[in-house]
Amino acid sequence: QALGGAKNSMVVMPDADPAVMAAGVAASAFGAAGQRCLAGSVALLVGTPDEQDTARERILAAAADAETSPMVDVSARERVEAEIDGVPLLLDGRIGGGAAGAELRPTVAEVDDPEGRIAREELFGPVLALVRAPTLEATVDWINAGRYGNAAVIFTTSGAAAREFRATVDAGMLGVNVGVAAPVAWFPFSGWKDSMAGDLHSGGRDAIEFYTRKKVVTTRW
């Protein structure tokens, strides 16, 4: 079994609760310096340009106030900074590494190319990419076109939107109005596509199945 690889998306609908959305996006993208497997690293802003701008400003305000831990080491910070070198940033978290040399503050970029590396590949650091989309359907199509399927979340107050998202998005772990869709231990850790290699997931009953040798007996009395 191998579970690895992700580009977890966070869909921001125009009707999302502003406080819940901003806090959830910031905690997911920048908590643990964006270095956990279920961290969201791309936020898809749905709606009209004005609605998208409003969501962007709320996310930027939350990002500016977000606390981050140091990255795992200096080389990790240098790698992520090399990835964003030359990328136009709305919020630049580079501070020269800080006292330990491994610090990178929350960083936000609005991407011009939704198929570019910063939008499609996991940089594994506190870097959030913003992608605009006119509708939920277009957003789901964009997510499903990616090669990963680890997790995805949506921020909305619409039950219909949450139901459509749940039914159509190609990811194994979904969240509604939560930044990190982390399942509790008795549910499987269910990455899809290139986020999973093997025949069973970890956690839940799958973890027991992995270590189980089954015996089938067919009898007639």
LOSE-811575 format. One record per residue (C-alpha): residue in one letter; residue number from 1; x, y, z. Coordinates in nm, 2 decimals. Example, Ala and Ser with C-alpha at 12.3 -4.5 7.8 and 13.67 -1.06 7.14 Angstrom:
NODE code pos     xx     yy     zz
NODE    a   1   1.23  -0.45   0.78
NODE    s   2   1.37  -0.11   0.71
//
This chain:
NODE code pos     xx     yy     zz
NODE    q   1   0.00   0.00   0.00
NODE    a   2   0.12   0.35  -0.07
NODE    l   3  -0.07   0.66   0.01
NODE    g   4   0.09   0.98  -0.11
NODE    g   5   0.05   1.27  -0.35
NODE    a   6  -0.22   1.53  -0.33
NODE    k   7  -0.34   1.87  -0.44
NODE    n   8  -0.63   1.93  -0.21
NODE    s   9  -0.88   2.18  -0.33
NODE    m  10  -1.10   2.41  -0.13
NODE    v  11  -1.41   2.54  -0.31
NODE    v  12  -1.54   2.88  -0.19
NODE    m  13  -1.90   2.94  -0.29
NODE    p  14  -2.05   3.29  -0.29
NODE    d  15  -2.29   3.20  -0.01
NODE    a  16  -2.02   3.07   0.22
NODE    d  17  -2.03   3.19   0.58
NODE    p  18  -1.75   3.45   0.57
NODE    a  19  -1.59   3.38   0.91
NODE    v  20  -1.61   3.00   0.87
NODE    m  21  -1.47   3.01   0.52
NODE    a  22  -1.18   3.24   0.60
NODE    a  23  -1.08   3.06   0.92
NODE    g  24  -1.11   2.72   0.75
NODE    v  25  -0.91   2.81   0.44
NODE    a  26  -0.63   2.97   0.65
NODE    a  27  -0.61   2.69   0.90
NODE    s  28  -0.59   2.43   0.62
NODE    a  29  -0.34   2.61   0.40
NODE    f  30  -0.11   2.75   0.66
NODE    g  31  -0.15   2.52   0.97
NODE    a  32   0.16   2.30   1.02
NODE    a  33   0.32   2.53   0.75
NODE    g  34   0.10   2.35   0.49
NODE    q  35   0.30   2.03   0.54
NODE    r  36   0.02   1.78   0.62
NODE    c  37  -0.13   1.54   0.37
NODE    l  38  -0.48   1.69   0.40
NODE    a  39  -0.38   2.05   0.38
NODE    g  40  -0.57   2.25   0.12
NODE    s  41  -0.33   2.43  -0.11
NODE    v  42  -0.56   2.57  -0.38
NODE    a  43  -0.88   2.77  -0.32
NODE    l  44  -1.13   2.79  -0.61
NODE    l  45  -1.33   3.11  -0.59
NODE    v  46  -1.68   3.06  -0.74
NODE    g  47  -1.92   3.33  -0.86
NODE    t  48  -1.91   3.67  -1.03
NODE    p  49  -1.59   3.87  -1.04
NODE    d  50  -1.71   4.09  -0.75
NODE    e  51  -1.80   3.78  -0.54
NODE    q  52  -1.46   3.63  -0.62
NODE    d  53  -1.29   3.95  -0.52
NODE    t  54  -1.47   3.96  -0.19
NODE    a  55  -1.37   3.60  -0.11
NODE    r  56  -1.01   3.68  -0.21
NODE    e  57  -0.99   3.98   0.03
NODE    r  58  -1.13   3.77   0.31
NODE    i  59  -0.88   3.50   0.26
NODE    l  60  -0.59   3.75   0.23
NODE    a  61  -0.70   3.91   0.56
NODE    a  62  -0.71   3.57   0.74
NODE    a  63  -0.38   3.47   0.58
NODE    a  64  -0.21   3.79   0.70
NODE    d  65  -0.31   3.70   1.06
NODE    a  66  -0.24   3.33   1.04
NODE    e  67   0.03   3.17   1.25
NODE    t  68   0.28   2.93   1.10
NODE    s  69   0.53   2.69   1.24
NODE    p  70   0.88   2.65   1.09
NODE    m  71   0.90   2.41   0.80
NODE    v  72   1.07   2.07   0.86
NODE    d  73   1.42   2.21   0.77
NODE    v  74   1.60   2.48   0.58
NODE    s  75   1.61   2.28   0.26
NODE    a  76   1.23   2.24   0.26
NODE    r  77   1.19   2.62   0.29
NODE    e  78   1.45   2.68   0.02
NODE    r  79   1.27   2.43  -0.21
NODE    v  80   0.93   2.60  -0.17
NODE    e  81   1.08   2.95  -0.22
NODE    a  82   1.25   2.83  -0.54
NODE    e  83   0.90   2.71  -0.66
NODE    i  84   0.75   3.06  -0.61
NODE    d  85   1.04   3.26  -0.74
NODE    g  86   0.91   3.49  -1.01
NODE    v  87   0.55   3.41  -0.93
NODE    p  88   0.34   3.73  -0.87
NODE    l  89   0.22   3.71  -0.51
NODE    l  90  -0.07   3.88  -0.34
NODE    l  91   0.10   3.80   0.00
NODE    d  92   0.47   3.72   0.02
NODE    g  93   0.57   3.53   0.32
NODE    r  94   0.95   3.51   0.26
NODE    i  95   1.14   3.65   0.55
NODE    g  96   1.48   3.50   0.48
NODE    g  97   1.42   3.19   0.68
NODE    g  98   1.39   3.35   1.02
NODE    a  99   1.60   3.26   1.32
NODE    a 100   1.61   2.88   1.24
NODE    g 101   1.64   2.93   0.87
NODE    a 102   1.32   2.72   0.81
NODE    e 103   1.05   2.98   0.84
NODE    l 104   0.81   3.08   0.56
NODE    r 105   0.51   3.29   0.64
NODE    p 106   0.17   3.25   0.47
NODE    t 107   0.20   3.31   0.10
NODE    v 108  -0.09   3.36  -0.15
NODE    a 109  -0.08   3.38  -0.53
NODE    e 110  -0.36   3.43  -0.77
NODE    v 111  -0.26   3.22  -1.07
NODE    d 112  -0.30   3.33  -1.43
NODE    d 113  -0.25   2.97  -1.56
NODE    p 114  -0.49   2.73  -1.39
NODE    e 115  -0.29   2.44  -1.54
NODE    g 116   0.04   2.57  -1.41
NODE    r 117   0.26   2.39  -1.15
NODE    i 118   0.16   2.61  -0.86
NODE    a 119  -0.21   2.53  -0.93
NODE    r 120  -0.17   2.16  -1.00
NODE    e 121   0.12   2.03  -0.80
NODE    e 122   0.17   2.02  -0.42
NODE    l 123   0.45   2.25  -0.31
NODE    f 124   0.42   2.12   0.05
NODE    g 125   0.45   2.45   0.22
NODE    p 126   0.24   2.74   0.34
NODE    v 127   0.16   2.85  -0.02
NODE    l 128  -0.21   2.90  -0.13
NODE    a 129  -0.30   2.93  -0.49
NODE    l 130  -0.63   3.11  -0.59
NODE    v 131  -0.81   3.00  -0.90
NODE    r 132  -1.13   3.16  -1.03
NODE    a 133  -1.43   2.97  -1.16
NODE    p 134  -1.77   3.09  -1.27
NODE    t 135  -1.98   2.80  -1.14
NODE    l 136  -1.96   2.50  -0.91
NODE    e 137  -1.98   2.27  -1.22
NODE    a 138  -1.68   2.43  -1.37
NODE    t 139  -1.49   2.40  -1.04
NODE    v 140  -1.57   2.03  -1.01
NODE    d 141  -1.46   1.98  -1.37
NODE    w 142  -1.13   2.15  -1.30
NODE    i 143  -1.07   1.94  -0.98
NODE    n 144  -1.16   1.62  -1.16
NODE    a 145  -0.92   1.69  -1.45
NODE    g 146  -0.63   1.68  -1.20
NODE    r 147  -0.43   1.36  -1.14
NODE    y 148  -0.48   1.36  -0.76
NODE    g 149  -0.78   1.26  -0.56
NODE    n 150  -0.69   1.28  -0.20
NODE    a 151  -0.93   1.53  -0.05
NODE    a 152  -1.15   1.83  -0.14
NODE    v 153  -1.37   2.06   0.07
NODE    i 154  -1.65   2.31   0.00
NODE    f 155  -1.76   2.61   0.19
NODE    t 156  -2.13   2.68   0.14
NODE    t 157  -2.46   2.74   0.32
NODE    s 158  -2.64   2.56   0.04
NODE    g 159  -2.74   2.20   0.09
NODE    a 160  -2.80   2.16  -0.28
NODE    a 161  -2.44   2.27  -0.36
NODE    a 162  -2.30   2.04  -0.09
NODE    r 163  -2.49   1.75  -0.23
NODE    e 164  -2.38   1.82  -0.59
NODE    f 165  -2.02   1.85  -0.48
NODE    r 166  -2.03   1.53  -0.28
NODE    a 167  -2.18   1.34  -0.57
NODE    t 168  -1.96   1.47  -0.85
NODE    v 169  -1.61   1.55  -0.72
NODE    d 170  -1.34   1.28  -0.77
NODE    a 171  -1.17   1.27  -0.43
NODE    g 172  -1.19   1.01  -0.15
NODE    m 173  -1.21   1.24   0.15
NODE    l 174  -1.46   1.53   0.14
NODE    g 175  -1.54   1.81   0.37
NODE    v 176  -1.83   2.06   0.40
NODE    n 177  -1.74   2.38   0.58
NODE    v 178  -1.43   2.23   0.73
NODE    g 179  -1.08   2.32   0.61
NODE    v 180  -0.92   1.98   0.67
NODE    a 181  -1.13   1.67   0.58
NODE    a 182  -0.95   1.44   0.82
NODE    p 183  -1.15   1.12   0.89
NODE    v 184  -1.15   0.98   1.24
NODE    a 185  -0.97   0.65   1.29
NODE    w 186  -1.26   0.42   1.22
NODE    f 187  -1.32   0.56   0.87
NODE    p 188  -1.08   0.47   0.59
NODE    f 189  -0.81   0.72   0.46
NODE    s 190  -0.95   0.71   0.11
NODE    g 191  -0.73   0.88  -0.15
NODE    w 192  -0.82   0.83  -0.51
NODE    k 193  -0.63   0.83  -0.84
NODE    d 194  -0.26   0.92  -0.80
NODE    s 195  -0.31   0.98  -0.43
NODE    m 196  -0.33   0.60  -0.37
NODE    a 197  -0.14   0.29  -0.49
NODE    g 198  -0.26  -0.04  -0.37
NODE    d 199  -0.58  -0.23  -0.32
NODE    l 200  -0.69  -0.12   0.03
NODE    h 201  -0.68   0.21   0.21
NODE    s 202  -0.54   0.27   0.56
NODE    g 203  -0.76   0.32   0.86
NODE    g 204  -1.10   0.18   0.93
NODE    r 205  -1.19  -0.18   0.84
NODE    d 206  -0.94  -0.17   0.55
NODE    a 207  -0.65  -0.16   0.80
NODE    i 208  -0.78  -0.48   0.96
NODE    e 209  -0.85  -0.64   0.62
NODE    f 210  -0.48  -0.58   0.52
NODE    y 211  -0.36  -0.81   0.80
NODE    t 212  -0.64  -1.07   0.76
NODE    r 213  -0.60  -1.40   0.58
NODE    k 214  -0.95  -1.52   0.49
NODE    k 215  -1.07  -1.87   0.49
NODE    v 216  -1.38  -1.97   0.29
NODE    v 217  -1.56  -2.30   0.38
NODE    t 218  -1.84  -2.43   0.17
NODE    t 219  -2.03  -2.73   0.32
NODE    r 220  -2.34  -2.94   0.28
NODE    w 221  -2.48  -3.14   0.57
//
